[in-house]
Amino acid sequence: MTLPTTVNHHNSSSLSTSRNRRLLILINPFSGSGKAPNKFKKKVQPILQEAGITHQVITTNYKNGAQDLIKDLTDIYHWDGIVVVSGDGLLFEVFNGLMLRDDWQKAIQIPVGIIPAGSGNGLAATLDFKTSSNDTPDPITSGALNAVFGKPCPVDLVEVSLPRQKLYSFLSVGWGLISDIDIESEGLRFIGDSRFVLWSIYRSFVPKTYRGRLSYLPVDNKTLTNLKKHGSDTIEIEVKQTGDNNETNSSKRHEEPSNDTHNDSGNVGENDDACSSPSPNQNDYIPPLWEAVPSNWTTIEDDFIMVQSASQSHLSPTVHFAPHSELADGIIWLAYITSKVSIKNLLRFLSSLESARHTDLPYVKIIPVRAFRLEPLTSGGTLSIDGEAFDPQPCQVQILPSMGKIFIRDADQIS
């Protein structure tokens, strides 16, 4: 097999580095209607072999299997990266497995690659959008090339605090319309991505509303100014002064990762700082879930059709949810729609998601925040975290700037 022409753009030193790369490959055999193993065999494995990549393939066989594997893997630092062949669900398990380790500060620096073989593929769509060009290959080949030739680039994670557990998200947290469409259409997986279109139409004509309380910590004035410089004037932004509060969250999970490299060989550690990333604002105090929110937070109580956040630009290849988002901008993009919206406007919102024109709609409120708290005041609906379903319950979400690492080609061009 001859590698795609895109590979030839890399110089010999990049090729040499990739040949020394050791990758742990995790495949979800049920992803993409059970087609993930075949996609790997036909499209990905030949690229790994041609590039001389040392790799081991593990097939997961139960829910949270990847999380358990990564959490307890004793030789994890033998690998230069972990590559997921699946949708967003398996990637969610990998990041949570890394964060659940006793040595999480070191382990979370292991770069992760994503080869999209599921129905969501939000992060893969984001990476393709950031590196798109006229010769961009299909998404699976693109993901394989990222894993082989990509550099480790910082990526934001978010901590999701629930009453009985903490989870770590790389993509989205939602309650209401988009979560309902995603989770309720699970029974239609056999028709492929068309299930989202079909259920979007149904939910527009039969909308659900949920009473809830939404509190959020807006971005600071400096971040707001930078956003406006980059053409974000259509974004709904309300900023309150954070003052000189020097309190910081007591959770050790919010500390910056250690500077120790995870691999003594130095192969993957090279150019780790190729992507710029912000430092966390130590003046933004994030209280525990059981404490009242500080006075510099904004609180809204209303009947919501949707509360949805995104830490990356795309929730799926056809949902360009946060067009101003960067991989590691230290921002959660929070959006909500209240019940005072017609069926016609709901259809307009859903049909605008692919082009990102929904940001121009006056009834869609989009706010860049550092953290938010969602408190459902009514039963019903599904809390969705990276596409995984949870019972509706109070949750608090806060940004962990540049906490993770992701393989991406042309990483030095990503801001």
C-alpha positions in Angstrom: 0.0 0.0 0.0 1.1 3.5 -0.7 0.4 6.1 1.9 -2.0 9.0 0.9 -0.3 12.0 -0.7 -1.0 14.0 2.4 1.7 12.0 4.2 4.3 13.1 1.7 4.0 16.7 3.0 5.9 15.6 6.2 9.6 15.9 6.2 12.0 13.0 6.9 12.5 13.9 10.5 8.8 13.7 11.1 8.7 10.3 9.4 11.6 9.1 11.5 9.8 10.1 14.7 6.6 8.4 13.6 8.4 5.1 12.9 9.5 5.1 16.6 6.0 5.7 17.8 4.3 3.0 19.8 0.5 3.1 19.8 -2.1 1.3 21.9 -5.2 0.8 19.7 -8.7 0.4 21.3 -11.6 -0.7 19.2 -15.3 -0.7 20.1 -16.7 -3.7 18.1 -20.2 -2.3 18.4 -19.4 1.2 17.2 -20.8 2.3 13.8 -23.4 -0.5 13.6 -20.6 -3.0 14.3 -18.4 -1.9 11.4 -15.5 -0.4 13.4 -13.3 -3.5 13.3 -13.7 -3.9 9.6 -13.0 -0.2 9.0 -9.8 -0.5 11.1 -8.6 -3.6 9.1 -9.3 -2.1 5.7 -8.3 1.6 6.2 -6.2 2.0 9.3 -4.0 -1.0 9.7 -2.4 -0.7 6.3 -1.4 2.9 7.1 0.1 1.8 10.4 2.1 -1.0 8.7 3.3 1.2 5.9 4.5 3.8 8.4 6.2 1.1 10.5 4.2 1.9 13.6 4.5 -0.5 16.5 1.0 -1.1 17.8 -1.2 -3.4 19.9 -4.9 -3.8 19.2 -7.4 -4.4 22.1 -11.1 -4.9 21.5 -13.3 -3.7 24.3 -16.2 -6.0 25.2 -18.3 -4.2 27.8 -19.4 -0.7 28.8 -16.6 1.2 30.6 -14.2 -1.6 29.6 -11.7 1.0 28.2 -12.0 3.1 31.3 -11.2 0.1 33.5 -8.3 -0.9 31.2 -6.7 2.5 31.1 -7.2 3.1 34.9 -5.3 -0.1 35.8 -2.9 -0.5 32.9 0.6 -1.1 34.5 2.7 -0.6 31.4 0.8 2.5 30.1 4.0 4.5 29.7 5.3 1.9 27.3 3.0 3.5 24.8 3.5 6.9 23.1 -0.2 7.3 22.6 -3.6 5.7 22.9 -5.8 5.6 19.7 -9.5 5.1 19.8 -11.3 3.5 16.9 -14.9 4.3 17.8 -17.3 7.2 18.4 -17.1 9.7 21.2 -18.2 7.2 23.8 -14.9 5.2 23.9 -12.9 8.4 23.9 -14.9 9.5 27.0 -13.9 6.3 28.7 -10.2 6.7 27.9 -10.0 10.3 29.3 -11.9 9.2 32.4 -9.6 6.2 32.8 -6.6 8.5 32.7 -8.0 10.9 35.2 -9.0 8.1 37.6 -5.4 6.8 37.9 -3.3 7.5 41.0 -0.7 9.0 38.7 -3.3 11.0 36.7 -1.2 14.1 36.5 1.4 12.2 34.5 -1.0 9.9 32.7 -3.2 12.7 31.3 -0.2 13.9 29.3 -0.3 10.8 27.1 -1.6 11.9 23.7 -4.8 10.4 22.5 -5.9 9.8 18.9 -9.4 9.4 17.5 -10.3 7.5 14.4 -14.0 8.1 13.9 -16.0 4.9 13.5 -19.1 5.8 15.5 -22.3 7.9 15.1 -21.1 11.0 16.9 -17.5 11.7 16.2 -17.6 15.3 17.5 -13.9 15.7 18.3 -12.8 14.1 15.0 -15.1 16.5 13.2 -13.4 19.4 15.1 -9.9 18.2 14.2 -10.9 17.8 10.5 -12.4 21.3 10.5 -9.2 22.8 12.1 -6.9 21.1 9.5 -9.2 21.1 6.5 -7.6 21.6 3.1 -8.2 20.6 -0.5 -6.4 17.3 -0.1 -8.0 16.3 3.2 -8.7 12.5 3.0 -11.8 10.8 4.3 -12.3 11.1 8.1 -11.0 7.6 9.0 -7.9 8.1 6.9 -7.4 11.5 8.3 -7.7 10.2 11.9 -5.1 7.5 11.1 -2.7 10.1 9.7 -3.2 12.2 12.8 -2.2 9.2 14.9 0.8 8.4 12.8 2.2 11.9 12.0 0.4 14.2 14.4 2.0 16.2 17.1 0.5 16.2 20.7 -1.6 19.3 21.0 -3.3 20.6 24.2 -7.0 20.1 24.4 -9.4 21.4 27.0 -11.2 19.0 29.3 -14.1 19.9 31.6 -14.8 18.5 35.1 -18.4 17.5 35.6 -19.4 17.3 39.3 -22.5 15.2 40.1 -23.9 14.5 43.5 -22.2 11.1 43.8 -19.3 11.2 41.3 -17.0 13.3 39.1 -16.6 12.8 35.4 -14.3 14.3 32.8 -15.7 15.5 29.5 -13.9 16.6 26.3 -16.9 17.6 24.2 -20.3 18.5 25.6 -22.8 18.5 28.5 -26.4 18.9 27.7 -30.0 18.7 28.9 -33.1 19.1 26.7 -33.5 19.2 23.0 -30.1 18.1 21.6 -29.7 15.5 24.3 -33.2 14.2 23.7 -32.6 13.9 20.0 -29.3 12.0 20.6 -30.5 9.6 23.3 -34.1 9.1 22.3 -33.1 8.1 18.7 -30.8 5.3 19.9 -33.4 2.8 18.9 -33.1 3.9 15.3 -29.3 3.3 15.0 -30.1 0.8 12.2 -30.9 3.7 9.8 -27.5 5.4 10.5 -27.2 9.2 10.8 -30.6 9.7 9.4 -31.9 8.9 12.9 -30.8 12.4 14.0 -32.7 14.1 11.2 -35.9 12.1 11.7 -35.9 12.7 15.5 -35.0 16.4 15.1 -38.2 16.9 13.1 -40.2 14.9 15.6 -38.9 16.8 18.6 -39.5 20.2 16.9 -43.2 19.4 16.5 -43.5 17.7 19.9 -41.1 19.8 22.0 -40.4 19.1 25.7 -39.7 21.8 28.3 -37.9 21.4 31.6 -37.9 23.7 34.6 -34.4 24.4 35.8 -32.0 26.8 37.3 -28.9 27.7 35.3 -26.0 29.6 36.9 -22.8 30.5 35.1 -19.4 32.2 35.6 -18.9 34.4 32.5 -15.5 34.8 30.9 -13.4 37.8 32.1 -13.1 41.1 30.3 -9.8 40.3 28.7 -11.2 37.1 27.2 -14.3 39.0 26.1 -12.1 41.6 24.3 -10.2 38.9 22.5 -13.4 37.3 21.4 -14.7 40.5 19.9 -11.5 41.0 18.1 -12.0 37.7 16.4 -15.5 38.5 15.1 -17.6 37.1 17.9 -20.0 40.0 18.2 -23.1 37.9 17.7 -22.4 36.0 20.9 -24.5 36.8 23.9 -22.0 37.9 26.5 -22.6 39.1 30.0 -19.5 39.7 32.1 -19.4 40.6 35.8 -16.2 41.7 37.4 -14.5 38.9 39.3 -12.8 41.2 41.7 -9.7 40.2 43.7 -11.0 36.9 45.1 -7.8 34.8 45.4 -9.6 31.7 46.6 -8.9 28.6 44.5 -10.7 25.3 44.3 -9.4 22.9 46.8 -9.8 19.9 44.5 -6.5 18.4 43.5 -7.9 17.5 40.2 -7.8 21.2 39.2 -4.0 21.5 39.5 -1.9 21.9 36.5 -0.4 18.6 35.2 3.2 17.9 36.2 6.0 18.8 33.9 7.4 15.3 33.9 7.3 13.7 30.4 5.4 10.5 30.2 7.9 8.8 28.0 11.6 8.6 28.5 12.3 8.1 24.8 11.2 11.7 24.1 9.6 10.8 20.8 6.1 12.1 21.6 7.3 14.8 24.1 8.9 16.8 21.2 7.0 19.9 20.2 4.4 19.3 22.9 4.0 23.1 23.2 3.4 23.5 19.5 -0.1 24.7 20.3 -0.6 27.7 22.5 -2.9 27.5 25.5 -4.2 29.9 28.2 -3.4 29.7 31.9 -6.4 29.2 34.2 -7.6 32.3 35.9 -6.9 31.7 39.6 -9.4 34.5 40.6 -12.3 32.4 39.3 -13.4 30.6 42.5 -15.5 27.5 41.7 -17.5 26.4 44.8 -18.4 22.8 45.4 -21.7 21.6 44.1 -23.4 21.8 47.5 -22.4 25.5 48.1 -24.2 28.5 46.8 -22.7 30.1 43.7 -20.7 33.3 44.3 -22.1 36.8 43.5 -20.1 37.1 40.3 -22.1 34.3 38.7 -25.3 34.9 36.7 -28.4 32.8 37.6 -31.5 32.2 35.4 -34.5 30.1 36.5 -36.9 29.3 33.6 -38.6 26.7 31.5 -35.9 25.5 29.1 -36.2 23.6 25.8 -32.4 23.2 25.8 -29.3 23.8 27.8 -26.2 22.7 25.9 -22.5 23.3 26.4 -19.6 22.6 24.1 -15.9 22.7 24.7 -15.1 22.1 21.0 -16.4 23.5 17.8 -18.4 20.4 16.6 -20.7 18.1 18.4 -20.8 15.9 15.3 -19.8 16.3 11.6 -23.2 18.0 10.9 -23.4 20.1 14.1 -21.1 23.1 14.1 -22.2 24.2 17.5 -19.5 26.6 18.7 -17.8 28.1 15.6 -15.5 30.4 17.7 -14.2 27.5 19.8 -10.6 26.5 19.8 -9.1 23.2 21.0 -7.6 24.8 24.1 -9.1 28.3 24.5 -10.1 27.7 28.2 -13.8 28.4 27.3 -17.0 26.5 27.7 -19.5 27.6 25.1 -22.9 27.5 26.9 -26.2 27.9 25.0 -29.8 27.8 26.0 -33.3 28.1 24.5 -36.3 28.8 26.7 -39.9 27.7 26.1 -41.0 30.9 24.4 -40.0 29.5 21.0 -42.3 28.5 18.2 -42.1 25.2 16.2 -41.0 27.1 13.2 -38.1 28.7 15.1 -37.1 25.3 16.6 -36.9 23.9 13.0 -34.9 26.9 12.0 -32.5 26.4 14.9 -31.9 22.7 14.1 -31.5 23.3 10.3 -28.9 26.0 11.0 -26.6 23.9 13.1 -24.5 22.5 10.3 -23.7 26.0 8.9 -23.4 27.5 12.4 -26.0 30.1 11.5 -27.8 29.3 14.7 -25.5 31.8 16.4 -27.4 34.6 14.6 -30.8 33.6 15.9 -32.0 36.0 18.7 -33.7 33.3 20.7 -30.6 31.2 21.0 -28.5 32.6 23.8 -24.8 31.6 23.6 -22.4 32.6 26.4 -18.7 31.9 26.8 -18.2 30.8 30.4 -15.6 29.3 32.7 -18.1 27.2 34.6 -21.8 26.6 35.0 -24.2 24.8 37.3 -27.4 23.2 36.1 -30.1 22.3 38.6 -33.2 20.5 37.1 -36.3 21.5 39.0 -38.6 19.1 37.2 -38.4 15.4 36.3 -37.8 14.1 32.8 -35.2 14.6 30.2 -31.7 13.2 29.9 -28.4 14.6 31.1 -26.0 13.9 28.3 -22.2 14.0 28.9 -20.2 13.4 25.7 -23.2 11.5 24.3 -23.5 9.3 27.4 -26.9 9.3 29.1 -27.4 10.0 32.8 -30.5 10.7 34.9 -31.3 14.4 35.3 -29.6 15.7 38.4 -27.7 18.7 39.6 -24.3 19.1 37.9 -21.5 21.6 37.9 -19.2 21.9 34.9 -15.9 23.8 34.9 -13.1 24.1 32.4 -9.8 22.4 32.9 -7.6 24.4 30.4 -5.3 22.3 28.2 -5.6 19.3 30.5 -5.5 16.7 27.8 -3.4 16.0 24.7 -4.6 15.0 21.3 -2.7 14.0 18.1 -3.2 16.4 15.3 -1.3 17.1 12.1 -0.2 20.7 11.5 -0.5 21.3 15.3 1.8 24.3 15.1 -0.9 26.1 13.1 -3.6 25.6 15.8 -4.0 28.5 18.2 
